[in-house]
Amino acid sequence: MQKTQRRLVAAVSLGLGAALALSTGAAPAQAGAGARVAEADQITGFGYRGDVYGVKLVTDSVEALDLKDAHAQQLCTRSAGKVVEQQSAVSVPDNPLIRVSASTSRTETYVDGETYGVRGTNTIGDISVGGTVGPLTTPRLVIKGLRTTAHAFHTPRGYGHDEGFTFASISLELLENTVVEQLPPELQQLLAPLDQVTETVFTGTQQTAQQVFQVLSDVTGPIVIPGLGTIALGYENGRANSHNAQSQASALRIEVTAGERRQLVELGTARVRMGGPAPVGVFRSGGTAMDYQALQGALRFGNVQHKALPCQGTRGRTQTYQVPHATQLVPVPVQLDGVTYQVNGDQFRAKAGKKAGKKRAKVAKGWSRTAIRTVTIPTAQLVITDVSSRAAMRQRAGKRVGSTVSTGVGSITVAGRPLAVPAPGEVVELPNGIGEIQRQLVDTGYRGSQVIGLRIKLYSDAVVIDLARTAGRIYGS
C-alpha cells in the first residue's frame, strides 16, 4: 500500500469549506453533519481508526505527550456507533506566547443505511500567538473559529474521503511604528486581503479569512512574521482505493522563535481511516522508538512519528517507515539515529476444508517491528547500537490471541568501554551506580502482547527511557 504523502497544500480553492473531490465520487449526503450514528455498537466488516487533537508540540520528531491538547483517539475498532470526545478549556503549550482556548475534538464511527464511515472533527474557539512576556513584546496573531474535519467512508460505490478546514476570523497586530512596506513580501501578501484597522492592526472575517488560506497555500515556505516566528498552512490530503480510505487535515503550523526556546506548534489536526475486509477483528499493533518519562511521569515525550498497522491489516504486505534522526533535549538529552518501523498483517475468511462440509476457521495474523540503529545519551556517556523489538500475533476467530516476542541489542558502551548486553528479562547496572538497563519487558494478555526492547533508568535525573516499544494485539470488536 502506497504511503500517504504529507505535504503543504499547493493549491486550495477559496471555499475550503467545500468538500474536496473524492476518488470514488462526491461525499454521500447521509455522511454529513446529520448522519445517523448507530444507536448501539454494531459490529461491521470494516476496521476504523481516528486521531484528533487541538494542539501538538513537536521538537525534532519527538512529541511532548503531556501537552497534546483535546486529544480524542478512536483506537482500531469494528464497531459502528462509537464516539470519543475530548474538550479543554484553555491550553498553554509550554510557552506564554501561545494560548489556545475552548478546543473540542471528536471522533465517531457510524452506519447510515449502506454507508459506513469514521469522522474526526476539531474546533478551536480562539488562538492567540504573541504578546508581551517580561521585556519581550512580539506581534500578535489571533485566529477564531478554526474547524478541521477529516472523513473516510464506504458506500456501495466504494471507498471515499473528504477533508478540509475553515476559520471565522483572523487578525494580526504588528509592533508599533512598523512600516508595512518594509516587511517581507510574503507577509505583505498575507496582509493584503485583510482590512487595515489601524496603522499596525489588520483583521478579516469569513471569506476574507479564506483568502488568507489561499495566500498561505501559494507560498513555497512558511511566512516570516518578524519578531515572532513563522506561520504556514498545514496539510490536507486523502486517498481511497478498493481496500481502504484515509483522510487527514491539519490547519496551521506556527513556529515561535521569540523567547528562550524555538517551538513548533501544530494546530487543529484530524486523521481518520477505515478499511476491510476485517472478518476476525482489528489489529492494534505498531511501534514507537522511544517513550520518555521524567520527574515520576510529570513530563512525557515520545512517539517519534509512531507507526501503526492498519486496523484491517496490510493484506500480507510488509510496510516499512524510516525516521533518520530524532532528539529529546530536556531534562536529559537523548539522540536517536536510524529508526525503522515495519508492520505486516492479514486476515482470512472461512474456507472449505478437506473434509466435506467442514470449514476452516477465520484467522488473523501479523507482526510489528521497531528498530533503532544508534541511541546516544551524552550526559551518561552511553551509546547503544541496534536496539530492536518484534511482536507477532495470530488469532482464530473467537479464540485467545497467540503471541511471540523477541528483542535484539548490538552493543552497549559507557565512556567507550563495553558493557555486557543483558539477556532477555535481565538487568545490568551502569557504572558508578548512575542507573540500570533492563532488556525485554513483556506484557501479555488475552489480546496479545507488548514488548519493550530496553528500559533505561537514570537515578539522579529521575528519568525512565523505554526504547523500541512494539505492540502486537488483535481485538474482536
C-alpha positions as CSV (number, residue, x, y, z in Angstrom):
1,M,0.0,0.0,0.0
2,Q,1.4,3.3,-1.0
3,K,2.2,5.6,1.8
4,T,0.3,8.8,2.2
5,Q,2.4,11.8,1.1
6,R,2.1,14.6,3.7
7,R,2.6,17.9,2.0
8,L,1.9,21.6,2.3
9,V,-1.2,22.3,0.3
10,A,-0.1,23.5,-3.1
11,A,-3.5,24.7,-4.4
12,V,-6.5,25.4,-2.3
13,S,-9.7,26.9,-3.6
14,L,-11.1,30.0,-1.9
15,G,-14.0,27.9,-0.5
16,L,-12.1,25.5,1.7
17,G,-15.3,24.7,3.5
18,A,-16.5,22.8,0.3
19,A,-15.6,19.1,0.1
20,L,-12.6,18.0,-1.9
21,A,-13.0,15.8,-4.9
22,L,-13.3,12.2,-4.0
23,S,-11.6,9.3,-5.7
24,T,-14.9,7.4,-5.8
25,G,-17.2,10.4,-6.3
26,A,-18.8,13.1,-4.1
27,A,-19.3,12.6,-0.4
28,P,-22.7,10.9,0.3
29,A,-25.3,13.2,1.7
30,Q,-26.1,10.9,4.6
31,A,-22.4,11.2,5.7
32,G,-22.7,14.9,6.6
33,A,-23.4,16.5,9.9
34,G,-26.9,15.0,10.1
35,A,-25.7,11.4,9.6
36,R,-27.4,8.9,11.9
37,V,-24.9,7.3,14.3
38,A,-25.8,3.7,15.2
39,E,-27.8,3.8,18.5
40,A,-25.7,0.9,19.8
41,D,-22.4,-0.6,18.9
42,Q,-22.8,-2.6,15.7
43,I,-20.1,-5.0,14.6
44,T,-19.2,-4.4,10.9
45,G,-16.8,-5.9,8.4
46,F,-14.6,-2.8,8.5
47,G,-11.8,-1.5,10.7
48,Y,-11.9,2.1,11.8
49,R,-9.4,4.4,13.5
50,G,-9.4,8.1,14.3
51,D,-7.0,10.6,15.9
52,V,-8.0,14.2,16.5
53,Y,-6.3,16.9,18.6
54,G,-6.2,20.7,19.0
55,V,-2.6,21.3,19.8
56,K,0.6,19.3,19.4
57,L,4.1,20.4,20.3
58,V,6.9,18.7,18.4
59,T,10.7,19.2,18.6
60,D,12.9,17.3,16.2
61,S,10.4,14.4,15.6
62,V,9.7,14.0,19.4
63,E,6.3,14.9,20.8
64,A,5.6,16.5,24.2
65,L,2.9,13.9,25.1
66,D,1.6,15.7,28.2
67,L,0.9,18.8,26.1
68,K,-1.2,17.1,23.4
69,D,-4.4,19.0,23.9
70,A,-8.1,17.9,23.5
71,H,-6.9,14.5,22.2
72,A,-9.8,12.3,21.0
73,Q,-8.4,9.0,19.9
74,Q,-10.5,6.2,18.4
75,L,-8.5,3.0,18.7
76,C,-8.9,0.4,16.0
77,T,-12.5,-1.0,16.2
78,R,-15.0,-2.8,14.0
79,S,-17.9,-1.2,15.9
80,A,-20.1,1.5,14.4
81,G,-21.7,3.8,16.9
82,K,-18.5,4.6,18.9
83,V,-17.9,8.2,19.9
84,V,-14.9,9.7,21.6
85,E,-14.9,13.4,22.6
86,Q,-12.4,15.4,24.5
87,Q,-12.5,19.1,25.5
88,S,-10.1,21.6,27.0
89,A,-11.0,25.0,28.5
90,V,-7.6,26.5,27.8
91,S,-4.2,25.3,26.7
92,V,-0.8,27.0,27.1
93,P,1.7,24.7,25.2
94,D,4.7,25.3,27.5
95,N,5.1,28.9,26.1
96,P,3.4,32.0,27.5
97,L,3.3,33.5,24.0
98,I,0.9,30.8,22.8
99,R,-2.7,30.5,24.1
100,V,-5.3,28.1,22.7
101,S,-8.8,28.2,24.3
102,A,-12.0,26.2,24.1
103,S,-10.8,23.3,22.0
104,T,-13.1,20.3,21.3
105,S,-12.2,17.1,19.5
106,R,-14.5,14.3,18.4
107,T,-14.2,11.1,16.5
108,E,-17.2,8.8,15.6
109,T,-17.8,5.7,13.7
110,Y,-21.3,5.4,12.1
111,V,-23.5,3.4,9.8
112,D,-26.4,5.0,7.9
113,G,-28.2,2.7,5.5
114,E,-25.5,1.3,3.2
115,T,-22.9,4.0,4.2
116,Y,-20.2,3.1,6.8
117,G,-17.7,5.7,8.0
118,V,-15.5,7.4,10.5
119,R,-15.3,11.1,11.0
120,G,-13.0,13.3,13.1
121,T,-13.5,17.0,13.9
122,N,-11.6,19.6,15.9
123,T,-12.9,23.1,16.7
124,I,-10.8,25.7,18.4
125,G,-12.6,28.9,19.6
126,D,-9.6,31.2,20.0
127,I,-5.9,31.0,19.1
128,S,-3.5,33.8,20.2
129,V,0.2,33.8,19.4
130,G,2.5,36.6,20.6
131,G,2.2,39.4,23.1
132,T,4.3,40.6,26.0
133,V,6.3,38.5,28.4
134,G,8.6,40.5,30.7
135,P,10.7,42.8,28.5
136,L,9.8,40.9,25.3
137,T,6.9,42.2,23.1
138,T,6.1,40.5,19.8
139,P,3.5,40.9,17.1
140,R,0.2,39.2,18.0
141,L,-1.7,36.8,15.7
142,V,-5.3,35.9,16.7
143,I,-7.5,33.3,14.9
144,K,-11.1,32.5,15.9
145,G,-13.4,29.6,15.0
146,L,-10.8,27.2,13.5
147,R,-12.5,24.0,12.4
148,T,-10.8,20.9,10.9
149,T,-12.6,17.9,9.6
150,A,-11.5,14.5,8.2
151,H,-13.9,11.9,6.9
152,A,-13.4,8.4,5.4
153,F,-16.4,6.3,4.3
154,H,-17.6,3.3,2.3
155,T,-20.8,3.2,0.1
156,P,-22.0,0.7,-2.4
157,R,-19.8,2.6,-4.9
158,G,-16.7,2.0,-2.9
159,Y,-14.4,4.0,-0.5
160,G,-14.2,7.8,-0.4
161,H,-12.8,10.6,1.6
162,D,-13.4,14.2,2.5
163,E,-11.3,16.7,4.4
164,G,-10.9,20.4,4.9
165,F,-10.6,23.3,7.3
166,T,-12.1,26.8,7.8
167,F,-11.9,29.7,10.2
168,A,-14.2,32.5,11.1
169,S,-11.7,35.4,11.5
170,I,-8.1,36.3,11.6
171,S,-6.2,39.4,12.8
172,L,-2.5,40.4,13.0
173,E,-1.3,43.2,15.3
174,L,2.2,44.3,14.4
175,L,4.7,46.2,16.6
176,E,4.1,49.9,16.8
177,N,5.8,52.1,14.2
178,T,6.1,49.1,11.8
179,V,6.5,50.2,8.2
180,V,4.4,47.7,6.2
181,E,6.3,48.4,3.0
182,Q,9.5,47.2,4.7
183,L,8.0,43.8,5.7
184,P,8.9,40.6,3.8
185,P,6.9,40.5,0.5
186,E,5.2,37.2,1.6
187,L,3.9,38.9,4.7
188,Q,2.7,41.9,2.8
189,Q,0.8,39.5,0.5
190,L,-0.7,37.8,3.6
191,L,-1.9,41.2,4.9
192,A,-3.4,42.3,1.6
193,P,-6.8,40.6,1.9
194,L,-7.3,41.9,5.4
195,D,-8.8,45.2,6.5
196,Q,-6.4,47.7,8.0
197,V,-8.0,48.9,11.3
198,T,-5.0,51.0,12.5
199,E,-1.5,51.5,11.2
200,T,-0.4,48.2,12.7
201,V,-3.7,46.1,13.1
202,F,-5.1,44.0,10.3
203,T,-8.3,41.9,10.5
204,G,-10.7,40.0,8.4
205,T,-13.6,37.5,8.7
206,Q,-15.4,34.8,6.7
207,Q,-14.5,35.0,3.0
208,T,-11.6,37.3,3.7
209,A,-10.2,34.7,6.2
210,Q,-10.5,32.1,3.5
211,Q,-8.4,34.3,1.1
212,V,-5.7,34.2,3.7
213,F,-5.6,30.4,3.4
214,Q,-5.1,31.0,-0.3
215,V,-2.1,33.1,0.3
216,L,-0.6,30.6,2.7
217,S,-1.2,27.8,0.1
218,D,0.5,29.7,-2.7
219,V,3.9,30.4,-0.9
220,T,6.6,27.8,-1.1
221,G,7.6,28.1,2.5
222,P,6.5,29.5,5.9
223,I,5.7,33.2,6.1
224,V,8.0,35.1,8.4
225,I,6.4,37.4,11.0
226,P,9.5,39.5,12.2
227,G,10.0,39.3,15.9
228,L,7.6,36.4,16.4
229,G,8.3,33.4,14.1
230,T,6.6,31.9,11.1
231,I,3.2,30.7,10.0
232,A,2.4,28.1,7.4
233,L,-0.6,26.2,6.2
234,G,-0.6,22.6,7.4
235,Y,-1.7,19.9,5.1
236,E,-4.9,18.2,3.8
237,N,-4.9,15.0,1.8
238,G,-6.8,11.8,1.5
239,R,-6.7,8.6,-0.5
240,A,-9.2,5.8,-1.4
241,N,-8.8,2.6,-3.3
242,S,-10.6,-0.7,-3.5
243,H,-9.4,-1.8,0.0
244,N,-9.4,1.3,2.3
245,A,-9.7,5.1,2.6
246,Q,-7.9,7.6,4.8
247,S,-8.4,11.3,5.3
248,Q,-6.3,13.8,7.2
249,A,-6.1,17.6,7.6
250,S,-4.0,19.9,9.8
251,A,-4.9,23.6,9.7
252,L,-1.8,25.5,10.8
253,R,1.8,25.2,11.7
254,I,3.2,28.0,13.8
255,E,6.9,28.2,14.7
256,V,7.6,30.6,17.6
257,T,11.3,31.7,17.6
258,A,10.8,34.6,20.1
259,G,11.8,33.9,23.7
260,E,14.1,31.3,25.1
261,R,13.0,28.3,23.1
262,R,12.2,27.6,19.5
263,Q,8.9,25.7,19.3
264,L,6.8,24.3,16.5
265,V,3.1,24.1,17.3
266,E,0.6,22.1,15.1
267,L,-3.0,23.4,15.4
268,G,-6.2,21.7,14.5
269,T,-5.4,18.2,13.3
270,A,-7.8,15.3,12.4
271,R,-6.8,11.9,10.9
272,V,-9.2,9.0,10.2
273,R,-9.0,5.8,8.2
274,M,-11.1,2.7,7.5
275,G,-10.6,-0.5,5.5
276,G,-11.6,-4.0,5.0
277,P,-12.3,-6.8,5.0
278,A,-12.0,-7.5,8.7
279,P,-13.7,-10.8,9.3
280,V,-11.8,-11.7,12.5
281,G,-11.1,-8.4,14.3
282,V,-8.8,-5.4,14.2
283,F,-5.1,-5.1,14.8
284,R,-3.9,-2.7,17.5
285,S,-0.3,-3.1,16.6
286,G,2.7,-0.9,15.8
287,G,5.7,0.6,17.4
288,T,7.3,3.7,18.8
289,A,11.1,4.2,19.1
290,M,11.1,6.0,22.4
291,D,8.8,6.6,25.4
292,Y,10.5,9.1,27.8
293,Q,9.3,9.9,31.3
294,A,10.8,12.3,33.7
295,L,10.1,13.5,37.2
296,Q,8.0,10.4,38.0
297,G,5.8,10.8,34.9
298,A,5.2,14.6,35.2
299,L,6.8,15.0,31.8
300,R,6.3,12.6,28.9
301,F,7.8,12.6,25.5
302,G,7.8,10.0,22.7
303,N,6.1,8.6,19.7
304,V,8.9,9.6,17.3
305,Q,6.5,9.5,14.3
306,H,4.7,6.4,15.7
307,K,3.5,4.0,13.0
308,A,0.6,1.6,13.4
309,L,-0.5,-1.4,11.5
310,P,-3.7,-0.6,9.6
311,C,-6.7,-1.9,11.5
312,Q,-7.7,-4.4,8.9
313,G,-4.0,-5.3,8.1
314,T,-1.9,-4.9,5.0
315,R,-3.1,-8.0,3.0
316,G,0.2,-9.7,3.9
317,R,2.4,-7.0,2.6
318,T,5.2,-5.5,4.7
319,Q,5.2,-1.8,5.1
320,T,8.4,0.0,6.2
321,Y,8.8,3.5,7.5
322,Q,12.0,5.3,8.4
323,V,12.9,8.3,10.6
324,P,16.5,9.3,10.1
325,H,17.0,11.3,13.3
326,A,15.2,12.3,16.5
327,T,16.3,14.2,19.6
328,Q,14.9,14.9,23.0
329,L,16.8,17.7,24.8
330,V,15.4,18.1,28.3
331,P,15.9,17.2,31.0
332,V,18.4,14.6,29.8
333,P,19.4,14.7,26.1
334,V,18.8,11.6,24.0
335,Q,19.7,11.2,20.4
336,L,18.2,8.5,18.1
337,D,19.6,7.7,14.7
338,G,18.2,5.3,12.1
339,V,14.7,4.5,13.3
340,T,12.8,1.9,11.3
341,Y,9.2,0.7,11.7
342,Q,7.8,-2.4,10.0
343,V,4.3,-3.8,10.1
344,N,2.5,-6.7,8.4
345,G,-0.9,-8.2,8.9
346,D,-3.5,-10.3,7.1
347,Q,-7.0,-11.8,7.6
348,F,-8.6,-14.8,6.0
349,R,-12.2,-15.6,5.7
350,A,-13.5,-19.1,6.5
351,K,-12.7,-21.6,3.7
352,A,-13.9,-25.1,2.9
353,G,-11.7,-27.7,4.4
354,K,-10.5,-31.0,3.0
355,K,-13.4,-32.9,4.7
356,A,-16.8,-32.4,3.1
357,G,-19.0,-29.9,4.8
358,K,-16.2,-28.7,7.1
359,K,-14.8,-25.1,7.1
360,R,-11.5,-23.9,8.4
361,A,-11.9,-21.1,10.9
362,K,-11.3,-17.4,10.1
363,V,-7.7,-16.4,11.0
364,A,-5.9,-13.1,11.6
365,K,-2.1,-12.9,11.9
366,G,0.6,-10.4,11.6
367,W,3.7,-8.8,13.2
368,S,5.2,-5.4,14.0
369,R,8.9,-4.5,14.4
370,T,10.7,-1.4,15.8
371,A,14.5,-0.9,15.4
372,I,16.9,1.9,16.2
373,R,20.4,1.9,14.8
374,T,22.0,4.1,17.4
375,V,21.0,5.6,20.8
376,T,23.2,8.2,22.4
377,I,22.8,9.7,25.9
378,P,25.8,12.1,26.2
379,T,25.5,13.0,29.9
380,A,25.7,9.3,30.8
381,Q,28.4,8.7,28.1
382,L,26.1,5.9,27.0
383,V,25.9,4.6,23.4
384,I,23.7,1.6,22.4
385,T,23.5,0.1,18.9
386,D,21.0,-2.0,17.1
387,V,18.1,-2.0,19.5
388,S,15.0,-3.8,18.2
389,S,11.8,-5.5,19.3
390,R,9.3,-7.6,17.4
391,A,5.8,-8.7,18.3
392,A,3.9,-11.4,16.3
393,M,0.3,-12.3,16.8
394,R,-2.2,-14.9,15.5
395,Q,-5.8,-15.4,16.2
396,R,-8.5,-17.9,15.2
397,A,-11.9,-16.2,15.4
398,G,-13.2,-16.3,18.9
399,K,-10.0,-17.7,20.4
400,R,-7.2,-16.2,22.6
401,V,-4.6,-14.4,20.6
402,G,-1.3,-16.3,20.4
403,S,1.8,-14.1,20.5
404,T,5.6,-14.3,20.2
405,V,8.0,-11.5,21.1
406,S,11.7,-11.1,20.6
407,T,14.3,-8.3,21.1
408,G,17.8,-7.6,19.9
409,V,20.7,-5.4,21.1
410,G,24.0,-5.0,19.3
411,S,26.3,-3.4,21.8
412,I,26.4,-1.1,24.9
413,T,29.3,1.2,25.7
414,V,29.8,3.6,28.6
415,A,32.6,6.1,28.1
416,G,33.9,4.0,25.3
417,R,34.1,0.8,27.4
418,P,31.9,-2.1,26.5
419,L,29.1,-3.2,28.9
420,A,27.6,-6.6,28.9
421,V,24.4,-6.9,27.0
422,P,21.7,-8.2,29.3
423,A,19.8,-11.4,28.3
424,P,16.1,-11.1,27.8
425,G,14.5,-10.2,31.2
426,E,17.8,-9.4,32.9
427,V,19.1,-6.1,34.3
428,V,22.7,-4.7,34.2
429,E,23.9,-1.9,36.4
430,L,25.5,1.2,34.9
431,P,29.0,2.2,36.2
432,N,29.2,4.3,39.4
433,G,25.6,3.5,40.3
434,I,24.1,6.1,37.9
435,G,21.3,3.8,36.7
436,E,20.4,0.5,35.1
437,I,19.4,-1.1,31.8
438,Q,16.7,-3.8,31.6
439,R,16.0,-5.8,28.5
440,Q,12.8,-7.2,27.1
441,L,9.9,-6.2,29.3
442,V,6.8,-8.0,28.2
443,D,3.1,-7.5,28.9
444,T,1.0,-10.4,27.6
445,G,-2.8,-10.8,27.8
446,Y,-5.8,-12.4,26.1
447,R,-5.5,-10.0,23.1
448,G,-1.7,-10.3,22.5
449,S,1.5,-8.7,23.8
450,Q,3.6,-5.6,24.1
451,V,7.3,-5.7,24.4
452,I,9.9,-3.0,25.3
453,G,13.4,-3.6,23.8
454,L,15.3,-1.8,26.5
455,R,14.4,0.3,29.6
456,I,17.0,2.7,30.8
457,K,16.7,4.3,34.3
458,L,18.9,7.2,35.3
459,Y,18.5,7.5,39.1
460,S,19.7,11.1,39.8
461,D,17.8,12.6,36.9
462,A,14.6,10.6,37.8
463,V,14.3,9.6,34.1
464,V,12.9,6.4,32.6
465,I,13.5,5.8,28.8
466,D,11.8,3.0,27.0
467,L,13.4,2.1,23.7
468,A,11.8,0.1,20.8
469,R,8.3,-0.4,22.2
470,T,6.2,-2.7,20.0
471,A,2.6,-3.9,20.4
472,G,1.0,-6.9,18.7
473,R,-2.7,-7.2,19.6
474,I,-5.9,-8.2,17.9
475,Y,-9.4,-7.2,19.1
476,G,-12.6,-8.8,18.0
477,S,-14.6,-5.5,18.2
